[in-house]
Amino acid sequence: MRNKYIKTSNTTRFLAKLAALQDRGAEEACLMVVDGPPGLGKTETVQWWATQQGVVFLRAKQGWTPSWMLRELLGELSTAPLHTFERMYGQTLEALAARSRLSVQEGGQMAVVIDEVDHIARRTDVLETLRDLSDMLEIPFILVGMDRVRSSLTRHRQIGSRVGQFCEFHPLTPEDTAALVSGLSEVSVAGCMLDFLHRSCGGYIRELKEGIKSIERCGRRNSGAVTVAMMAGQVLLNDRTSGRPITVKE
């Protein structure tokens, strides 16, 4: 299977929400929440965008404190942290401002992406620190989490009022599945097998990739595009809910 990022309808939605955030009316409303069930490609999408733009990307940790978070953020900004919270906070403001100026000069975008924000969704002290940094610099902070993170964050009124955009990831469409198979699979896949894969994966990228690997194994043993008949009786992937294997049936 090819190792590359394929744009989907979720990518299009994410980029549109980013554009709307950049054109926001209230300068302080520069938080963005990206949410949805696991397995829909949120992390892969934000990592792809962060790499393209050269923005800061962090994964939240269970037990993060404001100081721990600032140390990791300074590490991503290639700045050795000082020993007190106050000094680290000042360092972070300076380093982010410098990175932002450089991004503007180079015609790029500046943002900080925090993945797995579910770990800190109830940590008021950490969230308030993020809000303060965002307010002071008017730099977008993109908070990525699962489908319950939105309600958790918006319970904090000062945080919820700063969220300029919400971006919810949805299951893959048939067109998304076709694009991903075309871009990732190293063997040809017939339309009937493509339809069966789409129904079986439930719209989740993780399951889709598992199915592509199974299809590729079959394709390497046979000639021509892989069909349902060719894979009949073989395991395609495992069902997310039950954990049971899904067998290809004609």
HELIX and SHEET records of a PDB file:
HELIX    1   1 SER A    9  GLN A   22  1                                  14    
HELIX    2   2 LYS A   42  GLN A   53  1                                  12    
HELIX    3   3 PRO A   66  GLU A   76  1                                  11    
HELIX    4   4 PHE A   85  GLN A  105  1                                  21    
HELIX    5   5 VAL A  117  ILE A  120  5                                   4    
HELIX    6   6 THR A  124  LEU A  137  1                                  14    
HELIX    7   7 VAL A  149  THR A  154  1                                   6    
HELIX    8   8 ARG A  157  GLY A  160  1                                   4    
HELIX    9   9 PRO A  174  LEU A  184  1                                  11    
HELIX   10  10 GLY A  191  CYS A  201  1                                  11    
HELIX   11  11 ILE A  205  ARG A  221  1                                  17    
HELIX   12  12 VAL A  228  MET A  231  1                                   4    
SHEET    1   A 5 VAL A  56  ARG A  59  0                                        
SHEET    2   A 5 VAL A 112  ASP A 115  1                                        
SHEET    3   A 5 PHE A 141  VAL A 144  1                                        
SHEET    4   A 5 LEU A  31  ASP A  35  1                                        
SHEET    5   A 5 VAL A 163  GLU A 168  1                                        
SHEET    1   B 2 VAL A 235  ASN A 238  0                                        
SHEET    2   B 2 PRO A 245  THR A 247 -1                                        
END                                                                             
